[in-house]
Amino acid sequence: MRTMRRSAWLAGGALMALGACAPAGQAGEGEMRPRQFTAPLMDAQGRNVGTVTATQRGGNVHVQVAATGLPAGTHGTHLHEAGICAAPGFTTAGGHLNPTGRQHGMRNPNGPHLGDLPNLTVGADGRGSMEATVAGTLTPGQAPLFDANGTALVVHATADDMVTDPSGNSGARIACVVLAAPTQ
């Protein structure tokens, strides 16, 4: 069984970077500051309901979702194949990111999709968090997330069952953030 904090190849570059690597002299002799971005998570009414942060750590990208205004419960979270978050249904984000043609689900023996992430649990106060570390890079041009249409992180209405293909029965799309290539 795969753990909730899994490593899977994330073509993690599509995560809009708020800062590139600093020159060695600024971060300490011979060191580079990690590439990182933070972007707002928006619901179908255009309200900011949290943030998504991605940080490059070696050959991996650490993704953090911090919800601040979502409905209580457990919600599926996935990377979707297009960086378009048009409300109200966010269907413009396309299907789950799946460049290798695998089936959906971290517990599916024929999975997972590249875009399959752990569930996000939200309390009665609308707050919750999810973290995942995935293999990949925030460097433009080195991963399929940096294609012409980018990618999106989508939060769904209900829990992902981690098995059922193609979407884990995770319900409607209730929040979305566009993850786009850095402009630098």
N, C-alpha and C positions, 0 to 999 in steps of 0.2 A: 504494500500500500504506500502511496506517495504521501509525504507530509504536507501540511498546509503551507509551510515555508519551503517551497520547492525551488529547485533550480531547473530552469528550462530555457532553452535558447530564446532570448528576447532580442529581437532586432531592435534593441532599445534606443536607438538613436532618435527615433521620431518623437522623442519626448522633449518638447521645446525647452532648450537650455537657457537658463537665466545666468549666464556667465560661462565663459570658457576657461580652460586651464590658465592659471596665472603663470607668468614667467617665473623661473626658478627663484630669482632673487626676491620676489614678493611672498612666496609661500615658505621660504626657508631654503637654505642652500641645498640644491639638488632635488627639491621636492616640487610636486605639482599639486595645486589645489584641485580637488575632485570637481568634475563637471556636474552641475546640478541645475534643476529647474523646479519652479513651483507655479502651478496654474490653478485657477478657480474651477470648482466642480459646480455646474449649473443644472437646475431642475427645469422642467418643461415650461414653467412660468417665468423663466429668466432670473430666478433668485439664486444667489450664491449659497450653496448648501455644503461647502467644504472646500478642501484643497487636495491636490495631488502633487506629491514631490517625488522626483526621481534623482538619484545620486549615483554617479559612476564610482564603483569600488573595484579596482582591478579589472578583471574580465567580466564583471557582473554589474547589473543595475539594480539598485535597491529602490523599490516602489512603495510609497506610503500614501494611503488614502486616509484623510482625517475628515469625517463627516461632522457637520455642525447643524444640520437642519433637515435630515431625512426622516421618513417614517420609522417608528420602532420596528424591529424585527431583523431577520437575517436576509441579506441581499446578495445575489450573485454579482460578481464583478468580472469583467472580461475586457481584453483588448479587441477592438473591432477593426475591420480591414480598411476603413476610410476615415480620414480626419475631417468629418463633417457632422456637426451636432445640431441639425435643424429640428427645433421643437415643432409639434409637441411630442412626437413619438420617437425621435432620434433614429428612425429607420434609415436615414441617409448615411449612418455609420457602417451600413452593410452587415455582413455576417462576422462571426468570430475570426480573428486573424489565424490563418491556418495554411501557411505556405507549404507544409509538408504533407497535406492530405490525410492527417490523422483523424480519428474520431474524437468526439468531445469527452472530456472528463478526466480529472486527475486520478480517479479510481477505475477508469475504463482501461482494460488491458490493451486496447488498440488506440489509446489516447496518450497524451492529451493534445488538444490544439495548442499552438504557440500562445494564443490569447487567453487560455484558461488560467484564472487567478483564484485565490482563496475567497471564500465568502466574507462579507462585511457584516458584522453584528452591530446593530444600532439600538441604544437604550431608549427609554421613554422620553428622555430629554433631547432626543434627536442626534446625540453624539455617538460616534463609534469610530473604530479604526481598523485598518487592514494593512498588512505589510507582506511583501513577497520579494525575494531576491531571485532574479532571473539572469541567465547568462546573456551577455550582449554588450553593446556600447552606446554611448551618447554621441559618438563621433559621426557627423554627417557622411553619407556615402558608403558606409560600411555595413548597412543592414537594410532589409526589405522595408522597414518602417519608413525609410526615407524615400519612398517612391513618390510619384507626383501627387498623390492624394493623401499622404500621411496616414495616420491611424487615430483612433479615439479610445479612451477608457470609458466604459459604460457601466452604470450601476443599474441592476434590475430590481423589480418589485418584490421578488421572493427568492428564497435560497436556491442555489445551484445544487442539484443532487449529486454532482460530480461524476455521473455515469451516462445519463441519457443523451444520445446524439440527436440533433446537432447542438442543443443549447442548454441542456441540463434542467429543463423545465423551470427556468428561472423567471419566467413571466415578462411583463412589459418593461420597457426601458424608462427609467424614471430620472436619471441624471447622466450627464455626459461632459467630458472635457476633451478638447481637441489637443492632440499631441503632434506637434509639427517640428520639422527640422529647424535647428538653430539657424539664425540668419548670419552669424559670424563664421 
